[in-house]
Amino acid sequence: MPLTLTILADTHLPRRAKGLPAEVWAAVEAADVVLHAGDWVEEALLDELSARSSRLIACYGNNDGAGLRARLPLVARAELGGLRFAVVHETGQKQGREARMAALHPDVDVLVFGHSHIPWDTRAENGLRLLNPGSSTDRRRQPHCTYMTGVVDAGVLDVELHRLPPR
């Protein structure tokens, strides 16, 4: 049976926005699993996302304080639809990222990460898929705020990047 995902990172609430866009909340509520790759900033979003998600898999980021670090791991792991996922915030510079992450996470099929606010979808030589949804609240130098949705079916992951309209 297909499993639906919503993939988020770098929400930075309430510093970068007052809240998540309605489109993102709709995707969260429709998904079987929500993955969040850190930089929440305040615990209120974690509480709300936990309440509004069927299942949440998440880690903390470099902008997350002691309260979030006490509640979330540095690396979150889960098996979803036959694929092994890891969720981390930072992966270092883009040069060599695939090889570096494949070496650090040899037992993972999909690595979800954040930090850069730059959407990313590549594969390492060993098949590890690396996904960064960008940020749904803080586009930085990107043309749009973004997030991802996905479907895992029979061990295959299809992902779609969504561009949000300007606020």
Residue pairs with C-beta under 8 A, 6 or more apart in sequence:
2 81
2 151
2 152
2 153
3 32
3 33
3 80
3 81
3 151
3 152
3 153
4 30
4 31
4 32
4 33
4 149
4 150
4 151
5 31
5 32
5 33
5 34
5 35
5 80
5 148
5 149
5 150
5 151
5 152
6 24
6 27
6 28
6 30
6 31
6 33
6 34
6 35
6 147
6 148
6 149
7 34
7 35
7 37
7 112
7 131
7 133
7 147
7 148
7 149
7 150
7 159
8 24
8 28
8 34
8 35
8 36
8 37
8 133
8 136
8 147
9 36
9 37
9 38
9 39
9 61
9 89
9 112
9 113
9 114
9 115
9 117
9 132
9 133
9 134
9 135
10 37
10 38
10 39
10 61
10 114
10 115
10 117
10 134
10 135
10 137
10 138
11 17
11 20
11 36
11 39
11 40
11 41
11 45
11 135
11 136
11 137
11 138
12 39
12 40
12 41
12 63
12 135
12 137
12 138
13 19
13 20
13 40
13 41
13 42
13 44
13 45
13 137
14 41
14 42
14 44
15 41
16 135
16 137
16 138
17 137
17 138
17 167
20 28
20 45
20 136
20 137
21 136
21 137
21 145
21 164
21 167
23 162
23 164
24 136
24 147
24 164
25 52
27 147
27 149
27 162
28 34
28 49
28 52
28 53
29 52
29 53
31 53
31 54
31 149
32 54
32 55
33 53
33 54
33 55
33 56
33 57
33 78
33 80
34 49
34 53
34 54
34 55
34 56
34 57
34 58
35 57
35 58
35 76
35 85
35 87
35 112
36 49
36 56
36 57
36 58
36 59
36 87
37 58
37 59
37 61
37 87
37 88
37 89
37 112
37 113
37 114
37 115
37 132
37 133
38 58
38 59
38 60
38 61
38 62
38 63
38 64
38 72
38 87
38 88
38 89
38 114
38 115
39 61
39 62
39 63
39 64
39 89
39 114
39 115
40 46
40 60
40 61
40 63
40 64
40 68
41 63
41 64
42 68
43 67
43 68
43 71
46 58
46 68
46 71
46 72
49 56
49 58
50 56
57 76
57 78
57 85
57 87
58 72
58 76
58 87
59 72
59 73
59 74
59 75
59 76
59 87
59 88
59 89
60 68
60 69
60 71
60 72
60 73
60 74
60 89
61 89
61 90
61 114
61 115
62 89
62 90
62 115
64 72
74 88
74 89
75 86
75 87
75 88
76 86
76 87
76 88
77 84
77 85
77 86
77 87
77 108
78 84
78 85
79 85
80 152
81 152
81 153
81 154
81 155
81 157
82 152
82 154
82 155
83 109
83 110
83 152
83 155
83 157
84 107
84 108
84 109
84 110
85 108
85 109
85 110
85 111
85 112
86 105
86 108
86 110
86 111
86 112
87 111
87 112
87 113
88 111
88 112
88 113
89 113
89 114
89 115
90 113
90 114
90 115
91 97
91 100
91 101
91 111
91 113
91 115
91 130
92 100
94 116
97 122
97 130
98 122
98 123
98 124
98 125
98 128
98 130
99 124
99 125
101 111
101 113
101 124
101 128
101 130
102 124
102 125
102 126
102 128
105 111
105 128
106 126
108 128
109 127
109 128
109 129
110 128
110 129
110 130
110 131
110 157
111 128
111 129
111 130
111 131
112 131
112 132
112 133
113 120
113 130
113 131
113 132
114 132
114 133
114 135
115 132
116 132
117 134
117 135
117 138
117 139
117 140
117 141
117 142
118 132
118 134
118 142
119 132
119 133
119 134
119 142
119 146
119 148
119 161
120 130
120 131
120 132
121 129
121 130
121 131
121 132
121 159
121 161
122 129
122 130
123 129
123 130
124 130
129 157
131 148
131 159
133 146
133 147
133 148
133 161
134 142
134 144
134 145
134 146
134 147
134 161
135 142
135 145
135 146
136 145
136 146
136 147
136 164
137 145
138 145
139 145
139 146
143 163
144 163
144 164
144 166
145 163
145 164
145 167
146 161
146 162
146 163
146 164
147 161
147 162
147 164
148 159
148 160
148 161
148 162
149 159
149 160
149 162
150 157
150 158
150 159
150 160
151 157
151 158
